[in-house]
Amino acid sequence: MIDVELTEPHHVTVGTVGEPGNRTFFVQAQDEAVLVTLVLEKQQVGGIGDLLAQLLARVEDRPATDWDRAAMALREPIDPRWRVGELGVGIEDAGGRFVLEFTELLIVEDEDELAALPEPREVRVWLDQDQARRLAAHADELVGQGRPRCQFCGRPMDADGSHVCPSTNGHGRLTR
């Protein structure tokens, strides 16, 4: 069930609230009438960037190398409707427009609730090629702004630059 469809949004972005290691990721789209904000996982934001980049390559284009980062900021109020469970990224062959489809994550406490589970809501957002270029690059940059990775195990390090590394077999903390 499509809850909202934005066919000509003037603002489409991904962003975060919080510090690296404790960030909440959002996708946001706005047209003249409505502002839609949804909660995503970091991997989903990365997926949006990767999939848009692949689709841009099909039309012999690539993600932006320079864009107005301030224009890509989340807009207030950051009031998410729901958390995204599934997302889809596609391209309209005829018009060259890109589409993002977000499906609500529904959580059930026990199996008895499955029968009464409502149909998940959906948001569909259409992008032109320039919006897709900027969003692909911005999503990639945003995901890369996380905590630094350990050079030995690849796991995220704490804010102070240390973490328990499997390379030490659990014996002490490894620092940069």
GROMACS elastic network, one bead per residue, 0.5 to 0.9 nm:
[ bonds ]
;  ai    aj funct       b0    kb
    1   119     6  0.68397   500
    1   120     6  0.67541   500
    1   121     6  0.53296   500
    1   122     6  0.58994   500
    1   123     6  0.87960   500
    2     5     6  0.69080   500
    2   103     6  0.87950   500
    2   120     6  0.88306   500
    2   121     6  0.59228   500
    2   123     6  0.58526   500
    2   124     6  0.72572   500
    3   121     6  0.55733   500
    3   122     6  0.52750   500
    3   123     6  0.57111   500
    3   124     6  0.83438   500
    4    34     6  0.89301   500
    4    36     6  0.81934   500
    4   121     6  0.86648   500
    4   122     6  0.68565   500
    4   124     6  0.63996   500
    4   125     6  0.83229   500
    5   122     6  0.84515   500
    5   123     6  0.57718   500
    5   125     6  0.58565   500
    5   126     6  0.80089   500
    6     9     6  0.57783   500
    6    29     6  0.77736   500
    6    30     6  0.75647   500
    6    31     6  0.66861   500
    6    34     6  0.84881   500
    6   123     6  0.80522   500
    6   124     6  0.63070   500
    6   126     6  0.62140   500
    6   127     6  0.89986   500
    7    31     6  0.83123   500
    7   124     6  0.81175   500
    7   125     6  0.62441   500
    7   126     6  0.50687   500
    7   127     6  0.77094   500
    8    30     6  0.87125   500
    8    31     6  0.64452   500
    8    32     6  0.87776   500
    8   125     6  0.80613   500
    8   126     6  0.64799   500
    8   127     6  0.72035   500
    8   128     6  0.84184   500
    9    12     6  0.67976   500
    9    29     6  0.64341   500
    9    30     6  0.52741   500
    9    32     6  0.75625   500
    9   125     6  0.74389   500
    9   126     6  0.72136   500
    9   127     6  0.72900   500
   10    29     6  0.77760   500
   10    30     6  0.61047   500
   10    31     6  0.54458   500
   10    32     6  0.77712   500
   10   131     6  0.88375   500
   11    28     6  0.77028   500
   11    29     6  0.54108   500
   11    30     6  0.51072   500
   11    31     6  0.68689   500
   11    35     6  0.89480   500
   11    71     6  0.83715   500
   11    72     6  0.77849   500
   11   131     6  0.84077   500
   12    27     6  0.75879   500
   12    28     6  0.56838   500
   12    30     6  0.65751   500
   12    72     6  0.75050   500
   12    74     6  0.89973   500
   12   125     6  0.83899   500
   12   127     6  0.80331   500
   12   131     6  0.72665   500
   12   132     6  0.89299   500
   12   135     6  0.72812   500
   13    26     6  0.83188   500
   13    27     6  0.58120   500
   13    28     6  0.53498   500
   13    29     6  0.65057   500
   13    71     6  0.88962   500
   13    72     6  0.55794   500
   13    73     6  0.71104   500
   13    74     6  0.69047   500
   13   131     6  0.89489   500
   13   134     6  0.86297   500
   13   135     6  0.61319   500
   13   138     6  0.77847   500
   13   139     6  0.80658   500
   14    25     6  0.72208   500
   14    26     6  0.54992   500
   14    28     6  0.61199   500
   14    29     6  0.88382   500
   14    45     6  0.71902   500
   14    72     6  0.75359   500
   14    73     6  0.78337   500
   14    74     6  0.71333   500
   14   135     6  0.74890   500
   14   138     6  0.74436   500
   14   139     6  0.63185   500
   14   142     6  0.79459   500
   15    24     6  0.83648   500
   15    25     6  0.58006   500
   15    26     6  0.53202   500
   15    27     6  0.65235   500
   15    28     6  0.80258   500
   15    45     6  0.89244   500
   15    72     6  0.80235   500
   15    73     6  0.66695   500
   15    74     6  0.59007   500
   15   138     6  0.88035   500
   15   139     6  0.80546   500
   15   142     6  0.70901   500
   16    19     6  0.85630   500
   16    23     6  0.59897   500
   16    24     6  0.53802   500
   16    26     6  0.59698   500
   16    27     6  0.88292   500
   16    74     6  0.79432   500
   16   142     6  0.81139   500
   17    22     6  0.85658   500
   17    23     6  0.55496   500
   17    24     6  0.53848   500
   17    25     6  0.68253   500
   17    26     6  0.81982   500
   18    21     6  0.83605   500
   18    22     6  0.58759   500
   18    24     6  0.64484   500
   19    22     6  0.53376   500
   19    23     6  0.53957   500
   19    24     6  0.88027   500
   19   146     6  0.85393   500
   20    23     6  0.55994   500
   20   145     6  0.74585   500
   20   146     6  0.50322   500
   20   147     6  0.54827   500
   20   159     6  0.80559   500
   21   146     6  0.68039   500
   21   147     6  0.62032   500
   21   156     6  0.80686   500
   21   157     6  0.87818   500
   21   158     6  0.77466   500
   21   159     6  0.81523   500
   23    42     6  0.87408   500
   23   146     6  0.87089   500
   24    39     6  0.72835   500
   24    40     6  0.75786   500
   24    41     6  0.75659   500
   24    42     6  0.81089   500
   25    38     6  0.85310   500
   25    39     6  0.58750   500
   25    40     6  0.52192   500
   25    41     6  0.60029   500
   25    42     6  0.62218   500
   25    45     6  0.75851   500
   26    37     6  0.65897   500
   26    38     6  0.55116   500
   26    40     6  0.53903   500
   26    41     6  0.80858   500
   26    42     6  0.89996   500
   26    45     6  0.82424   500
   26    74     6  0.82551   500
   26    78     6  0.85994   500
   26    80     6  0.78964   500
   27    36     6  0.81664   500
   27    37     6  0.57956   500
   27    38     6  0.54314   500
   27    39     6  0.65797   500
   27    40     6  0.68675   500
   27    45     6  0.79887   500
   27    74     6  0.83437   500
   27    80     6  0.89840   500
   28    35     6  0.72202   500
   28    36     6  0.55368   500
   28    38     6  0.65080   500
   28    39     6  0.89935   500
   28    74     6  0.68983   500
   28    75     6  0.80157   500
   28    78     6  0.86262   500
   28    80     6  0.87814   500
   29    34     6  0.82745   500
   29    35     6  0.59110   500
   29    36     6  0.53374   500
   29    37     6  0.67415   500
   29   125     6  0.73048   500
   30    33     6  0.75779   500
   30    34     6  0.56694   500
   30    36     6  0.62170   500
   30    37     6  0.87731   500
   31    34     6  0.56732   500
   31    35     6  0.67343   500
   32    35     6  0.84213   500
   35    75     6  0.86351   500
   35    77     6  0.87232   500
   36    78     6  0.89040   500
   36    79     6  0.83010   500
   36    80     6  0.72864   500
   36    81     6  0.73128   500
   36   123     6  0.84545   500
   37    74     6  0.89806   500
   37    77     6  0.88082   500
   37    78     6  0.65323   500
   37    79     6  0.62549   500
   37    81     6  0.62316   500
   37    82     6  0.81132   500
   38    78     6  0.88808   500
   38    79     6  0.80028   500
   38    81     6  0.57186   500
   38    82     6  0.55756   500
   38    83     6  0.58341   500
   38    84     6  0.66250   500
   38   102     6  0.85946   500
   38   104     6  0.89897   500
   39    80     6  0.61624   500
   39    81     6  0.79738   500
   39    82     6  0.63016   500
   39    84     6  0.59888   500
   40    43     6  0.82139   500
   40    44     6  0.61886   500
   40    45     6  0.68361   500
   40    83     6  0.61353   500
   40    84     6  0.55135   500
   40    85     6  0.80165   500
   41    44     6  0.52133   500
   41    45     6  0.65978   500
   41    46     6  0.88488   500
   41    83     6  0.87044   500
   41    84     6  0.79882   500
   42    45     6  0.52006   500
   42    46     6  0.63483   500
   42    47     6  0.86418   500
   42   143     6  0.66195   500
   43    47     6  0.60699   500
   43    48     6  0.87056   500
   43   143     6  0.81157   500
   44    48     6  0.62673   500
   44    49     6  0.87666   500
   44    84     6  0.87691   500
   44    86     6  0.85782   500
   44    87     6  0.76079   500
   45    48     6  0.51662   500
   45    49     6  0.65384   500
   45    50     6  0.87734   500
   45   139     6  0.59343   500
   45   140     6  0.78825   500
   45   142     6  0.83214   500
   45   143     6  0.71369   500
   46    49     6  0.52170   500
   46    50     6  0.61645   500
   46    51     6  0.85576   500
   46   136     6  0.87360   500
   46   139     6  0.61184   500
   46   140     6  0.60269   500
   46   142     6  0.84169   500
   46   143     6  0.61645   500
   47    50     6  0.50433   500
   47    51     6  0.58637   500
   47    52     6  0.82682   500
   47    87     6  0.89321   500
   47    89     6  0.88990   500
   47   139     6  0.85711   500
   47   140     6  0.88918   500
   48    51     6  0.53528   500
   48    52     6  0.59855   500
   48    53     6  0.84508   500
   48    87     6  0.83713   500
   48    88     6  0.82814   500
   48    89     6  0.69074   500
   48   100     6  0.82519   500
   48   135     6  0.82334   500
   48   136     6  0.67752   500
   48   139     6  0.70170   500
   48   140     6  0.86099   500
   49    52     6  0.53271   500
   49    53     6  0.61262   500
   49    54     6  0.87340   500
   49    63     6  0.85286   500
   49   132     6  0.88332   500
   49   135     6  0.68123   500
   49   137     6  0.65458   500
   49   138     6  0.76055   500
   49   139     6  0.51015   500
   49   140     6  0.55537   500
   50    53     6  0.51353   500
   50    54     6  0.63259   500
   50    55     6  0.87884   500
   50   136     6  0.68773   500
   50   139     6  0.85110   500
   50   140     6  0.75421   500
   51    54     6  0.50493   500
   51    55     6  0.62367   500
   51    56     6  0.85211   500
   51    89     6  0.65539   500
   51    90     6  0.82232   500
   51   136     6  0.80554   500
   52    55     6  0.50577   500
   52    56     6  0.59735   500
   52    57     6  0.85468   500
   52    62     6  0.87739   500
   52    63     6  0.79638   500
   52    89     6  0.69895   500
   52    90     6  0.79131   500
   52    91     6  0.88601   500
   52    98     6  0.81095   500
   52   132     6  0.64920   500
   52   133     6  0.76062   500
   52   135     6  0.80564   500
   52   136     6  0.56391   500
   53    56     6  0.50290   500
   53    57     6  0.62488   500
   53    58     6  0.88656   500
   53    61     6  0.83153   500
   53    62     6  0.59996   500
   53    63     6  0.58644   500
   53   132     6  0.83076   500
   53   133     6  0.75509   500
   53   136     6  0.60002   500
   53   137     6  0.81621   500
   54    57     6  0.51570   500
   54    58     6  0.66891   500
   54    62     6  0.81913   500
   55    58     6  0.51029   500
   55    59     6  0.69109   500
   55    60     6  0.88385   500
   55    61     6  0.85326   500
   55    62     6  0.86553   500
   55    89     6  0.87023   500
   55    90     6  0.74277   500
   55    91     6  0.69454   500
   55    98     6  0.83932   500
   56    59     6  0.53158   500
   56    60     6  0.62931   500
   56    62     6  0.53229   500
   56    63     6  0.71819   500
   56    91     6  0.89703   500
   56   129     6  0.78730   500
   56   132     6  0.78072   500
   56   133     6  0.73913   500
   57    61     6  0.51269   500
   57    62     6  0.57705   500
   57    63     6  0.87986   500
   58    61     6  0.73284   500
   59    62     6  0.86271   500
   59    96     6  0.81226   500
   61   129     6  0.87410   500
   61   133     6  0.81134   500
   62    65     6  0.86321   500
   62   133     6  0.64739   500
   62   136     6  0.86358   500
   62   137     6  0.88821   500
   63   130     6  0.88591   500
   63   132     6  0.75170   500
   63   134     6  0.63233   500
   63   135     6  0.78374   500
   63   136     6  0.55519   500
   63   137     6  0.51801   500
   63   138     6  0.87499   500
   64    67     6  0.65716   500
   64   130     6  0.82063   500
   64   132     6  0.87606   500
   64   133     6  0.50126   500
   64   134     6  0.52890   500
   64   135     6  0.83003   500
   64   136     6  0.75247   500
   64   137     6  0.56535   500
   64   138     6  0.84012   500
   65   133     6  0.87569   500
   65   134     6  0.83200   500
   65   137     6  0.70850   500
   66    69     6  0.85617   500
   66   134     6  0.82289   500
   66   137     6  0.85709   500
   67    70     6  0.88477   500
   67    71     6  0.84844   500
   67    72     6  0.86625   500
   67   134     6  0.64412   500
   67   137     6  0.85367   500
   67   138     6  0.84026   500
   68    71     6  0.54062   500
   68    72     6  0.68337   500
   68   134     6  0.86657   500
   69    72     6  0.51174   500
   69    73     6  0.69082   500
   69   138     6  0.77334   500
   70    73     6  0.54612   500
   71    74     6  0.85596   500
   72    75     6  0.88463   500
   72   134     6  0.85148   500
   72   135     6  0.82843   500
   72   138     6  0.76903   500
   74    77     6  0.86640   500
   74    78     6  0.73337   500
   75    78     6  0.65772   500
   76    79     6  0.79391   500
   77    80     6  0.88890   500
   80    83     6  0.75901   500
   82   104     6  0.63701   500
   82   105     6  0.75417   500
   82   121     6  0.89010   500
   83   103     6  0.84465   500
   83   104     6  0.58960   500
   83   105     6  0.56800   500
   83   106     6  0.84707   500
   84    87     6  0.71242   500
   84   102     6  0.60838   500
   84   103     6  0.56498   500
   84   105     6  0.52220   500
   84   106     6  0.89238   500
   84   122     6  0.89419   500
   85   102     6  0.75100   500
   85   103     6  0.57291   500
   85   104     6  0.52340   500
   85   106     6  0.74407   500
   86   101     6  0.81865   500
   86   102     6  0.59772   500
   86   103     6  0.50880   500
   86   104     6  0.70030   500
   86   105     6  0.71762   500
   87   100     6  0.71589   500
   87   101     6  0.54262   500
   87   103     6  0.61105   500
   87   104     6  0.89897   500
   88    99     6  0.79066   500
   88   100     6  0.57217   500
   88   102     6  0.65401   500
   88   103     6  0.85717   500
   89    98     6  0.73724   500
   89    99     6  0.57211   500
   89   101     6  0.64174   500
   89   102     6  0.89966   500
   90    97     6  0.86066   500
   90    98     6  0.56641   500
   90    99     6  0.51398   500
   90   100     6  0.66435   500
   90   101     6  0.84172   500
   91    94     6  0.89420   500
   91    95     6  0.86027   500
   91    96     6  0.64183   500
   91    97     6  0.57542   500
   91    99     6  0.59577   500
   91   100     6  0.89406   500
   92    95     6  0.57592   500
   92    96     6  0.52884   500
   92    97     6  0.52484   500
   92    98     6  0.60748   500
   92    99     6  0.75060   500
   93    96     6  0.54734   500
   93    97     6  0.76253   500
   94    97     6  0.81563   500
   95    98     6  0.88599   500
   96   128     6  0.73989   500
   96   129     6  0.71759   500
   97   126     6  0.66604   500
   97   127     6  0.57236   500
   97   129     6  0.63291   500
   97   132     6  0.86432   500
   98   125     6  0.83613   500
   98   126     6  0.56947   500
   98   128     6  0.62192   500
   98   129     6  0.70248   500
   98   131     6  0.88726   500
   98   132     6  0.68613   500
   99   124     6  0.69049   500
   99   125     6  0.56427   500
   99   127     6  0.60387   500
   99   128     6  0.88313   500
  100   123     6  0.81169   500
  100   124     6  0.57138   500
  100   125     6  0.51498   500
  100   126     6  0.64624   500
  100   127     6  0.79417   500
  101   122     6  0.69567   500
  101   123     6  0.58158   500
  101   125     6  0.64990   500
  101   126     6  0.88245   500
  102   121     6  0.83648   500
  102   122     6  0.54667   500
  102   123     6  0.51723   500
  102   124     6  0.64071   500
  102   125     6  0.85738   500
  103   120     6  0.63723   500
  103   121     6  0.59046   500
  103   123     6  0.67043   500
  103   124     6  0.89054   500
  104   119     6  0.89950   500
  104   120     6  0.52083   500
  104   121     6  0.53355   500
  104   122     6  0.61860   500
  104   123     6  0.85015   500
  105   120     6  0.70895   500
  105   121     6  0.86664   500
  106   117     6  0.80464   500
  106   118     6  0.84508   500
  106   119     6  0.87668   500
  106   120     6  0.67072   500
  108   111     6  0.71893   500
  108   112     6  0.86859   500
  108   113     6  0.61977   500
  108   114     6  0.68805   500
  108   117     6  0.79662   500
  109   112     6  0.84728   500
  109   113     6  0.71509   500
  110   113     6  0.58856   500
  110   114     6  0.75615   500
  111   114     6  0.53978   500
  111   115     6  0.80731   500
  112   115     6  0.66006   500
  112   116     6  0.80121   500
  113   116     6  0.54668   500
  113   117     6  0.61430   500
  114   117     6  0.50892   500
  114   118     6  0.88016   500
  115   118     6  0.86523   500
  117   120     6  0.85311   500
  118   121     6  0.88006   500
  127   130     6  0.79153   500
  127   131     6  0.56731   500
  127   132     6  0.60042   500
  128   131     6  0.53673   500
  128   132     6  0.62584   500
  128   133     6  0.87640   500
  129   132     6  0.50381   500
  129   133     6  0.61777   500
  129   134     6  0.87524   500
  130   133     6  0.50549   500
  130   134     6  0.63039   500
  130   135     6  0.85552   500
  131   134     6  0.52433   500
  131   135     6  0.59987   500
  131   136     6  0.84886   500
  132   135     6  0.51164   500
  132   136     6  0.59717   500
  132   137     6  0.85871   500
  133   136     6  0.53697   500
  133   137     6  0.64167   500
  133   138     6  0.86257   500
  134   137     6  0.53304   500
  134   138     6  0.59720   500
  134   139     6  0.84910   500
  135   138     6  0.50104   500
  135   139     6  0.58865   500
  135   140     6  0.84539   500
  136   139     6  0.53474   500
  136   140     6  0.63223   500
  136   141     6  0.87428   500
  137   140     6  0.52208   500
  137   141     6  0.62119   500
  137   142     6  0.86078   500
  138   141     6  0.50945   500
  138   142     6  0.60078   500
  138   143     6  0.86467   500
  139   142     6  0.50878   500
  139   143     6  0.62443   500
  139   144     6  0.86007   500
  140   143     6  0.53980   500
  140   144     6  0.63054   500
  140   145     6  0.89370   500
  141   144     6  0.50855   500
  141   145     6  0.64582   500
  142   145     6  0.53023   500
  142   146     6  0.76686   500
  143   146     6  0.61695   500
  144   147     6  0.83806   500
  144   148     6  0.89993   500
  145   148     6  0.83125   500
  146   149     6  0.87623   500
  146   156     6  0.82717   500
  147   156     6  0.56683   500
  147   157     6  0.61556   500
  147   158     6  0.71770   500
  147   159     6  0.72519   500
  147   161     6  0.88669   500
  148   154     6  0.89270   500
  148   155     6  0.84269   500
  148   156     6  0.58117   500
  148   157     6  0.57784   500
  148   158     6  0.81400   500
  148   159     6  0.85621   500
  148   161     6  0.77114   500
  149   152     6  0.86382   500
  149   153     6  0.80259   500
  149   154     6  0.51492   500
  149   155     6  0.53822   500
  149   157     6  0.57241   500
  150   153     6  0.56574   500
  150   155     6  0.54998   500
  150   156     6  0.62220   500
  150   157     6  0.61282   500
  150   161     6  0.87645   500
  150   162     6  0.84700   500
  150   163     6  0.82059   500
  150   165     6  0.79326   500
  150   174     6  0.87513   500
  150   175     6  0.87223   500
  150   176     6  0.77102   500
  151   154     6  0.58576   500
  151   155     6  0.83998   500
  151   176     6  0.83953   500
  152   155     6  0.83656   500
  152   165     6  0.78909   500
  152   166     6  0.86608   500
  152   167     6  0.68753   500
  153   156     6  0.89180   500
  153   165     6  0.67229   500
  153   166     6  0.68982   500
  153   167     6  0.68837   500
  154   157     6  0.88136   500
  155   163     6  0.85136   500
  155   165     6  0.78418   500
  156   163     6  0.77805   500
  157   160     6  0.78328   500
  157   161     6  0.55520   500
  157   162     6  0.54481   500
  157   163     6  0.52221   500
  157   164     6  0.84361   500
  157   175     6  0.86108   500
  157   176     6  0.89619   500
  158   161     6  0.52465   500
  158   162     6  0.53309   500
  158   163     6  0.57919   500
  159   162     6  0.74148   500
  160   163     6  0.86687   500
  160   175     6  0.84244   500
  161   174     6  0.85467   500
  161   175     6  0.58590   500
  161   176     6  0.59368   500
  162   165     6  0.86960   500
  162   173     6  0.63492   500
  162   174     6  0.55183   500
  162   176     6  0.65329   500
  163   172     6  0.87299   500
  163   173     6  0.54396   500
  163   174     6  0.57123   500
  163   175     6  0.68454   500
  164   167     6  0.86310   500
  164   168     6  0.77128   500
  164   169     6  0.88282   500
  164   170     6  0.65226   500
  164   171     6  0.80683   500
  164   172     6  0.65710   500
  164   174     6  0.61317   500
  164   175     6  0.89317   500
  165   168     6  0.57175   500
  165   169     6  0.72448   500
  165   170     6  0.67221   500
  165   171     6  0.85615   500
  165   172     6  0.81028   500
  165   173     6  0.66701   500
  165   174     6  0.61258   500
  166   170     6  0.59890   500
  166   171     6  0.87053   500
  167   170     6  0.77179   500
  167   171     6  0.89669   500
  167   174     6  0.86627   500
  168   171     6  0.53556   500
  168   172     6  0.67556   500
  168   173     6  0.77465   500
  168   174     6  0.74996   500
  169   172     6  0.83510   500
  170   173     6  0.78945   500
